[in-house]
Structures are given as structure tokens and as C-alpha cells.
Amino acid sequence: MPAAPPSGQPPAPPPPPQKVEYRWQPAPESAQLDKSIHLGTPEPLTPESKEKLKLYPPETAEPEKTPLAKKDPSPALPVGIFDFSPAKDQVSGGRRPSLDGLDWLKDNGYRTVLFVRGPREDDSTDKKQVEKRGMKYVSLEVSPATLSAQVVIDFNQIVGNAKNYPLFVYDRDGSLAGGLWYLHFRGGDPNADDTARVRAGALGFREDRDDTHRTMWLAIQKLLSK
């Protein structure tokens, strides 16, 4: 502890602070800013940019809500119906619908459902579920062995009757209903063969498959040759 100054004398001035040298060192890599970021020179506000600021206010401000333009409703998409496709005006076809598919048909205003089935195929469940939803149920029996001109006429009458519209036609795998669609589109015109194949193909008919489709196709050719 420094000695006290003699009485009557002013205290000695404090010693000058020691000079400390500082050297700048880069911060650790974890604390450095991304060197790839370069700030450009600010551009002055132009009349055009000022107008944009009016159109896009700061996020803190409540954005002005403008009513959306009214659009036409999108067409409803099928649910639970494989190979669904329009066949003609007010008539569509596809595979056997699930329960969701039947609900979709009802919700979209279908009036009649036609099940094209084999001669010994039980359709009691199909009939019950269709009628439970307030739609008319119709069935038509056909197979490659029982295909005849009368069956084709019956099919054409059902799909051509406007009282059944809107109408949905289905079968199990596309072979039976698809074969009848081919004959419906072809009619009595041999020149319509290619068009009929394409349109029946869109509804699930595959005459080149080695299964019930091929068997049905051979039965069709036999019927046409009579």
C-alpha cells in the first residue's frame, strides 16, 4: 500500500495506464458468416417499385383479401370402379364396382346399373346393393358358348333406351361386356372394326389376351361369320 503524502502536499497523480495491443483474428469457422453471400449496392426506389410496395404491404399488415374468381366445377372422378370409361352419351362402362363405386354412381346421378354376367353367376348381392341405393338393377346373361344375335339385340336395347340414362354397364373382367360393346359399336359395318376395337378396348376388352377375353373374341368371330 503506497505511503500517504506528507501533510499539506497534493496527492501524487496515478501512474499512466499500460498500453495494451489488440490484434484482429478471424472467428472460429463455426462463427464465420457464409463467405459466398455478397450484398449488392442498394437500388433507389423508383416510382414503379413504390407502386409494388403498395401492392405487397409488409407481412405485419393485414393483406387485402380479394374474392376468388368463380370457376366451373370440375367433372367428378370415378371412385372404386376399375376401367371406368364413357361409352356413349349418358352411358359409361367398367369393371364390377366396389361399394364405394356404387356410392359414387348414386352420388353422380346414375339411374340404372346393368350387370353383364355369366349364365351361372350369382347376382343377388349386386342386385341388393344397387337397389339399396335407389338405382334400377338390370342383368344380362352371356358367355362365349351362349353368345347369339338375340343377346346382342337385348344388349343394344338396354344401352339404347333413354329411360335407363344415366346408365352404367359392368362385368367381372371386361370380357363379356367388352365383347358386347365391340358388337354394339361395330353394328353391321365391317369397316367399323378398328374403331369398335379401340372403343371396346377403352372399356376393358382385350381380345389379344389368352383367357376369357380371347375366348369371347373367338365366339364373336364365329357369330359374325354366320
VMD Tcl script that draws the C-alpha trace (Angstrom):
set ca {
  {0.00 0.00 0.00}
  {1.60 3.40 -1.05}
  {2.61 5.75 1.75}
  {0.35 8.70 2.46}
  {1.72 12.04 1.20}
  {3.09 14.50 3.76}
  {0.53 16.79 5.26}
  {-0.23 19.83 3.11}
  {1.04 18.37 -0.15}
  {-1.31 17.29 -3.05}
  {-1.56 13.59 -3.79}
  {0.70 12.21 -6.46}
  {-1.01 11.62 -9.83}
  {-1.89 8.00 -10.64}
  {0.52 6.16 -12.92}
  {-0.44 6.23 -16.66}
  {-2.43 3.14 -17.86}
  {-0.40 0.47 -19.52}
  {-0.82 0.29 -23.32}
  {-2.48 -2.96 -24.46}
  {-2.08 -4.06 -28.06}
  {-5.06 -5.83 -29.75}
  {-4.66 -7.98 -32.84}
  {-7.67 -8.96 -35.01}
  {-8.03 -12.69 -35.51}
  {-10.73 -14.46 -37.56}
  {-13.51 -16.05 -35.59}
  {-13.72 -19.83 -35.46}
  {-15.14 -21.41 -38.60}
  {-18.39 -22.18 -36.81}
  {-18.91 -18.48 -36.12}
  {-17.95 -17.12 -39.54}
  {-20.57 -15.87 -41.95}
  {-21.06 -17.58 -45.29}
  {-18.35 -16.05 -47.47}
  {-20.44 -16.75 -50.58}
  {-23.01 -14.13 -49.60}
  {-22.33 -10.69 -51.07}
  {-24.64 -7.79 -50.55}
  {-25.25 -5.69 -53.62}
  {-25.48 -1.96 -53.73}
  {-28.95 -0.81 -52.70}
  {-31.02 0.49 -55.58}
  {-33.00 3.70 -55.18}
  {-36.78 3.42 -55.09}
  {-38.35 4.11 -58.44}
  {-41.99 5.07 -59.00}
  {-42.62 1.52 -60.20}
  {-41.07 -0.07 -57.11}
  {-43.08 2.27 -54.89}
  {-46.25 1.05 -56.53}
  {-45.19 -2.54 -55.85}
  {-44.79 -1.71 -52.19}
  {-48.40 -0.63 -52.17}
  {-49.45 -3.91 -53.77}
  {-47.35 -6.03 -51.41}
  {-47.51 -4.44 -47.93}
  {-45.28 -5.67 -45.08}
  {-46.19 -9.02 -43.54}
  {-47.21 -7.26 -40.34}
  {-50.06 -5.60 -42.21}
  {-53.28 -7.47 -42.85}
  {-53.24 -8.40 -46.57}
  {-56.20 -7.21 -48.54}
  {-58.45 -10.12 -49.46}
  {-59.86 -10.18 -52.94}
  {-62.70 -12.54 -53.90}
  {-61.64 -15.54 -55.98}
  {-62.94 -15.83 -59.48}
  {-65.84 -18.23 -59.75}
  {-64.89 -21.36 -61.68}
  {-66.97 -24.07 -63.24}
  {-67.00 -27.24 -61.13}
  {-64.52 -29.92 -62.21}
  {-66.01 -33.16 -63.55}
  {-66.39 -35.80 -60.85}
  {-63.84 -38.62 -60.94}
  {-64.88 -42.24 -60.52}
  {-64.13 -43.92 -57.21}
  {-63.89 -47.69 -56.79}
  {-64.54 -48.53 -60.47}
  {-61.67 -50.01 -62.45}
  {-61.57 -49.40 -66.23}
  {-64.28 -46.76 -65.93}
  {-64.82 -45.02 -69.25}
  {-67.63 -43.21 -71.06}
  {-69.15 -45.47 -73.73}
  {-71.63 -43.05 -75.32}
  {-73.73 -40.11 -74.27}
  {-75.26 -40.82 -70.83}
  {-73.74 -44.34 -70.76}
  {-70.50 -45.50 -69.12}
  {-68.87 -48.84 -68.53}
  {-66.23 -50.54 -66.44}
  {-65.50 -53.39 -64.04}
  {-67.66 -54.52 -61.16}
  {-67.76 -51.55 -58.78}
  {-66.92 -51.72 -55.11}
  {-69.41 -50.43 -52.56}
  {-67.66 -47.07 -52.79}
  {-68.13 -47.29 -56.54}
  {-71.85 -47.84 -56.16}
  {-72.00 -44.86 -53.82}
  {-70.17 -42.80 -56.43}
  {-72.66 -43.83 -59.12}
  {-75.57 -42.85 -56.89}
  {-73.97 -39.53 -55.92}
  {-73.35 -38.73 -59.58}
  {-76.94 -39.27 -60.65}
  {-76.83 -42.68 -62.33}
  {-80.29 -44.15 -62.69}
  {-79.64 -47.71 -63.93}
  {-76.90 -50.32 -63.50}
  {-76.53 -53.23 -65.95}
  {-74.57 -56.30 -64.85}
  {-73.41 -58.48 -67.78}
  {-72.77 -61.85 -66.15}
  {-72.19 -65.49 -66.86}
  {-75.21 -67.86 -67.00}
  {-74.50 -69.42 -63.59}
  {-73.12 -66.31 -61.89}
  {-74.98 -65.31 -58.72}
  {-76.01 -61.66 -58.80}
  {-78.21 -61.47 -55.69}
  {-75.70 -59.33 -53.78}
  {-75.24 -56.97 -56.71}
  {-78.99 -56.54 -57.11}
  {-79.46 -55.89 -53.38}
  {-76.69 -53.29 -53.16}
  {-77.76 -51.43 -56.30}
  {-81.43 -51.24 -55.30}
  {-80.45 -50.30 -51.74}
  {-79.03 -47.10 -53.22}
  {-82.20 -46.32 -55.13}
  {-80.93 -47.29 -58.58}
  {-82.56 -49.66 -61.05}
  {-80.82 -53.02 -61.45}
  {-80.74 -54.95 -64.75}
  {-78.77 -58.08 -65.62}
  {-77.97 -59.83 -68.88}
  {-76.57 -63.35 -69.13}
  {-74.00 -64.21 -71.77}
  {-70.91 -66.36 -72.27}
  {-68.77 -67.33 -75.26}
  {-70.84 -70.52 -75.50}
  {-74.22 -68.74 -75.35}
  {-73.41 -65.64 -77.43}
  {-76.14 -65.13 -80.01}
  {-77.73 -62.46 -82.16}
  {-80.60 -62.21 -79.66}
  {-78.22 -61.45 -76.79}
  {-76.68 -58.66 -78.86}
  {-80.15 -57.27 -79.64}
  {-81.08 -57.35 -75.93}
  {-77.88 -55.55 -75.02}
  {-78.41 -52.89 -77.69}
  {-81.96 -52.28 -76.49}
  {-80.84 -51.76 -72.89}
  {-77.97 -49.38 -73.67}
  {-80.08 -47.57 -76.26}
  {-83.09 -46.95 -74.02}
  {-83.00 -43.33 -72.81}
  {-85.26 -44.26 -69.89}
  {-82.26 -46.06 -68.37}
  {-80.00 -42.99 -68.55}
  {-77.62 -42.29 -67.00}
  {-76.60 -45.94 -67.29}
  {-73.56 -47.83 -66.03}
  {-72.63 -51.22 -67.58}
  {-70.18 -53.62 -65.93}
  {-68.95 -57.19 -65.72}
  {-66.29 -59.08 -63.78}
  {-63.21 -58.81 -66.00}
  {-64.19 -56.79 -69.07}
  {-64.54 -59.77 -71.41}
  {-68.33 -60.23 -71.54}
  {-69.49 -56.61 -71.51}
  {-66.46 -55.63 -73.60}
  {-67.35 -58.18 -76.28}
  {-70.91 -56.90 -76.43}
  {-69.64 -53.31 -76.64}
  {-67.49 -54.30 -79.59}
  {-70.52 -55.74 -81.41}
  {-72.58 -52.69 -80.46}
  {-70.01 -50.27 -81.88}
  {-69.37 -52.37 -84.97}
  {-73.03 -52.85 -85.80}
  {-73.43 -54.29 -89.28}
  {-70.50 -52.35 -90.74}
  {-67.31 -54.43 -91.25}
  {-65.40 -51.20 -91.92}
  {-66.05 -50.14 -88.34}
  {-63.89 -52.96 -86.95}
  {-60.87 -50.85 -85.97}
  {-62.97 -48.14 -84.36}
  {-65.04 -50.74 -82.49}
  {-61.89 -52.41 -81.15}
  {-60.49 -49.14 -79.84}
  {-63.74 -48.11 -78.19}
  {-64.31 -51.55 -76.64}
  {-60.67 -51.60 -75.51}
  {-61.22 -48.37 -73.59}
  {-63.99 -50.21 -71.73}
  {-61.69 -53.09 -70.76}
  {-61.93 -55.55 -73.68}
  {-58.60 -57.20 -74.63}
  {-59.12 -59.64 -77.48}
  {-55.40 -60.48 -77.62}
  {-55.30 -61.87 -74.07}
  {-55.07 -65.65 -73.70}
  {-58.03 -66.04 -71.33}
  {-61.78 -65.30 -71.30}
  {-61.17 -62.25 -73.50}
  {-59.67 -64.40 -76.25}
  {-62.43 -67.00 -75.88}
  {-65.06 -64.27 -76.20}
  {-63.29 -62.81 -79.23}
  {-63.35 -66.20 -81.00}
  {-67.07 -66.53 -80.19}
  {-67.64 -63.08 -81.71}
  {-65.86 -64.02 -84.90}
  {-67.94 -67.20 -85.13}
  {-71.15 -65.20 -84.69}
  {-70.13 -62.66 -87.36}
  {-69.33 -65.42 -89.84}
  {-72.88 -66.77 -89.81}
}
mol new
graphics top color blue
foreach p $ca { graphics top sphere $p radius 0.5 }
foreach p [lrange $ca 0 end-1] q [lrange $ca 1 end] { graphics top cylinder $p $q radius 0.2 }
display resetview
